[in-house]
């Protein structure tokens, strides 16, 4: 019995498709390793003044849009405010470090 000529090509295509699947798992893991953790940022300012909440919202929008320079500028504005509580200062400092690290990985 003779096999049709397209069966070996089908096996090669399936093998190549399966070989490429392992690479996407690695790149997805690398992408999450560089993700910013801002989960504590907005809740820390839940009872803040409207002026501070505006800065917090601008920082979050800049992070979501991957405009890290603007996010860092907003974080610097927050860090310079004397009326922040100790937990707020810590959250701002942590997120500032994360943004700086993210910017360092993006710049060649």
C-alpha positions, 0 to 999 in steps of 0.5 A: 500500500502506497501512502499519499505524497502529502502525508509526510508534509503533514507530519512535518507541519505538525512537528514544527507547529508543536515545536513552536508552542514551547517558545510562546510559554517562555515569552509569556512568562518573561512578559509577566516577570516585567509586569508592574504591580500597582495593586496597592497603589490606588487603594492607598489613596482611597481617602485622599484629597481630590487633587491627589486622586487626580495625580493617582489617576494620571499615574495609573493611566500613564502606566496602562498606556505604557507612558512610563516617563509620565507615570514617573513624573506623577510619582515624583509629584506625589513623593514631593507632597509632605501630606502623604502618610507613611504607607502612601509614601511606601507605595509611591516609592515601591511603584517608582522603583518598579517603573524605573526598572521597567524603563531600564529594560525598555531602553537599549 
